[in-house]
């Protein structure tokens, strides 16, 4: 096994050989510590019966560790300049496939369907920081058949993904992720194990996708609308935050009444509410709009 210095040096040599200048817009920070790479693969519990999709393989350090476990790996890389390097590195390894594309735009189902004779599909990625939230939302909301997402993200984002009510990190992203998955922050990753070194620390997060959402709601899109509205202005009470969204159809008194019907104190703030409480609010508001069909709620299709 190569030590961290060896992988770091190999990364620099590849960049020099191909005369590559890293682009900030791609968020390229390549992980070079073999021990961290091994920890990621071990924590993800990769084995030959798992098909792995990797997003943002970069120069293939994590890809190599995944392939060593005997799993079929499909790596999706946005930067066209890295494709010839990856093809050269993994030439002759039939369990590794390199695809050039944007993970937000590729036909993910078509890629997943390329796997044969696997029990489960995992996604493993060192995610560029700029794409983390939109990509996780895309993957979860579209319900692609992943059993597990193992992602390295900015530590701040990791804290938000795993946050609980009554903490400053808790917000709409926390609720969204925990609605679809059991989320665990596995370990932190220091800055010095990347080339180039980022300005922030990172953390590895495991999201085990739930067979069914953590709370049951009649209208999922409405649930997320309620959640987003509740966190839009963190200093506002729930009654004021919801009134800012529903003022065209509901008076503040009616919102207060509906919150009380959900057994929620109207003067509470969104960051104090659990997923179960957001579900209660959603159902009460949903029932009210369903029984008053002359009212129109912006963005909500009955």
PyMOL commands that set and color helices and strands:
alter all, ss='L'
color gray80, all
select helices_A, chain A and resi 4-17+24-26+34-44+61-68+80-89+108-112+129-141+155-161+172-180+191-193+220-232+238-246+252-261+270-272+275-291
alter helices_A, ss='H'
color red, helices_A
select strands_A, chain A and resi 30-31+50-55+73-77+96-100+120-126+148-154+181-189+194-195+202-209
alter strands_A, ss='S'
color yellow, strands_A
deselect
rebuild
show_as cartoon
